[in-house]
């Protein structure tokens, strides 16, 4: 086992102890399972993501990927211009000179 996964496994091993109140599943275990189903991340993933500013996922780690990765940069806003019938939109504007956007007044 790689040494970088040892702290994560130690914290993961403590999760069942949250249900030691006599019930089969404690509220912490139910909340953890619900969080995993709804967001695809455990509460530990959310806490690690807030602490590091990265996207952390135990599911990705279980599939032999990195636990935390840097978030992808946002996609550029599309540039839309007038056309016949419907607007044409590009993620990178064409190099044809000055373009009139859809909200620009006509000439």
C-alpha positions in Angstrom: 0.0 0.0 0.0 1.4 3.4 -0.9 2.3 5.5 2.1 0.1 8.5 0.8 -3.0 6.3 1.3 -2.3 5.3 4.8 -3.8 8.5 6.5 -6.9 8.2 4.4 -7.4 4.6 5.3 -6.9 5.4 9.0 -9.6 8.0 8.9 -11.9 5.8 6.9 -11.5 3.0 9.5 -12.8 5.4 12.2 -16.1 6.0 10.4 -17.8 2.8 11.7 -17.1 4.0 15.3 -19.7 6.8 14.8 -22.4 4.1 15.0 -21.4 2.8 18.4 -24.5 4.1 20.2 -26.3 0.7 20.2 -28.2 1.2 17.0 -27.2 -0.8 13.9 -26.6 2.4 11.9 -26.0 5.7 13.7 -27.0 9.1 12.4 -23.4 9.9 11.4 -23.3 6.7 9.2 -26.6 7.4 7.7 -25.6 11.0 6.9 -22.3 9.8 5.4 -24.1 7.3 3.2 -26.7 9.8 2.1 -24.0 12.4 1.3 -22.2 9.7 -0.8 -25.3 8.9 -2.7 -26.4 12.5 -3.3 -23.0 14.2 -4.1 -20.8 11.2 -4.9 -18.4 12.3 -2.1 -18.1 11.4 1.5 -18.1 14.0 4.3 -14.3 13.5 4.5 -14.0 14.3 0.8 -15.9 17.5 1.3 -13.8 18.5 4.3 -10.5 17.7 2.4 -11.8 19.7 -0.6 -12.5 22.7 1.5 -9.1 22.5 3.2 -7.1 22.1 0.0 -9.2 23.9 -2.6 -9.1 20.8 -4.7 -11.7 18.2 -5.9 -11.3 15.2 -3.6 -13.2 11.9 -4.1 -12.8 8.6 -2.4 -14.7 7.0 -5.3 -11.9 8.2 -7.7 -9.3 7.0 -5.2 -11.0 3.6 -5.0 -10.7 3.3 -8.8 -6.9 3.8 -8.4 -6.9 7.4 -9.3 -5.7 10.4 -7.2 -7.8 11.3 -4.2 -7.6 15.0 -4.8 -7.1 16.8 -8.1 -7.0 20.4 -9.1 -10.4 21.6 -10.5 -10.5 22.1 -14.3 -10.5 25.7 -15.5 -13.9 27.0 -16.6 -14.7 26.9 -20.2 -14.7 30.2 -22.1 -18.0 31.9 -22.7 -19.3 31.3 -26.3 -19.3 34.1 -28.8 -22.6 34.3 -30.7 -23.2 36.3 -33.9 -26.1 36.9 -36.2 -26.8 34.4 -38.9 -29.6 33.4 -41.2 -32.3 31.7 -39.2 -30.4 31.0 -35.9 -27.3 32.5 -34.2 -23.9 30.9 -34.7 -21.9 30.4 -31.5 -18.1 29.7 -31.2 -16.0 29.0 -28.2 -13.2 30.8 -30.0 -14.4 33.7 -32.2 -13.5 33.5 -35.9 -10.8 35.8 -37.2 -12.9 37.7 -39.7 -12.6 41.2 -38.2 -15.2 43.0 -36.2 -18.2 40.9 -35.3 -21.5 42.2 -34.2 -22.8 40.2 -31.3 -26.5 39.3 -30.9 -27.2 42.1 -28.4 -25.3 44.7 -30.5 -27.4 47.2 -32.5 -27.5 46.6 -36.2 -25.8 48.8 -38.7 
